[in-house]
Amino acid sequence: MLVAQGSATASGRAVPRVELYKLFAEPGRLQVMALCAEEELSVSELATLLEDSQPQVSRKVAPLREAGILEGRRDGTRTFLRAVAFASDAVVQDAIAEGRRLCLADGSLSRLPAVLAAREAKGLEHFDEAPLAAVARATPTSPEHLAHLAALSPLLPGRQLALDIGTGDGLVLDVLAPLYQRVIAVDRSRGQLARVAQRVGARGFNHVSLFEGSYEDATLVERVDAAGGADLVFAGRALHHASRPAAAVRSLARLLKRGGHLVVLDYLPHELDALREQGDVWLGFPDVDVRRFLGEAQLTVLGGIPIPAAFHPEGPDASLTWHAWVAHKPQHPHQSHHPSAA
């Protein structure tokens, strides 16, 4: 442990200047720092970006973690690394700037978008291959509850437009369609949307449209803007498929009108690593992280709602703890928000 005079690390230790200069003498370490300052990355992803072996990258990472310059976060069996901010330390900032220059020169920084996109690719492949029979099993022949929902719609403060993000098998449309005048079901999987189209047709949901693509696509943003923004954006078990969840929440908030609401339904942290086989990028999120994402998106957190296991008794994630977070987009841009609200 480094305890001499020098830069204070996130753990409170003081790193002597001479140790910093030793650390920064290796160009590879500077590149690791620069990449982890851009994005939270695993050793495997760093190895891909730097076109290096994982053992070699681990060797570069270890002393940076020991010095407190890199911080690790566990996600199941993986560890993601990020550079700790040293806003007042010119030496560390210069080292990161030099690492960025090296990354630009060898192309490793330009490979970052592709590496991040690869996080989501497995999920897209998995859902495209889901059997059509699954939709038929999930579509009751006598959905009496739809009439009950329709009767409740006048109670909603805004019910013009709702977005179902990552609509999947379209089950949530049974809830949203009776409540909102227009619903857009969004999914990147063409196979999923084909199955949802069958469901929508069987229900007679003529006011539900399907959008193939991402919630970040300019075409969708333009369509929502033309409608004045969404009253509700529902992201049901979509965040754990996002390569950059904080950025994803900002994009979802962008789709809301002033006074609109965002609902994020997802898992609390778990250890069911097998779910990565169906495309899960992240193994859930702690409450504090989701609240931080919502606060950074300039939303007011209204509360977190646990989803009892009785509400989701089937499927590979039936054993997991689900949680819904509800947030509001203030009527005025500069209205204060409270990401730590209960």
Beta strands, then each sheet from edge to edge (+ up, - down):
strand 1: 6-8
strand 2: 14-16
strand 3: 41-42
strand 4: 70-75
strand 5: 78-83
strand 6: 161-165
strand 7: 182-187
strand 8: 208-212
strand 9: 230-236
strand 10: 256-267
strand 11: 300-307
strand 12: 322-328
sheet 1: 1+ 2-
sheet 2: 3+ 5- 4+
sheet 3: 8+ 7+ 6+ 9+ 10+ 12- 11+
end
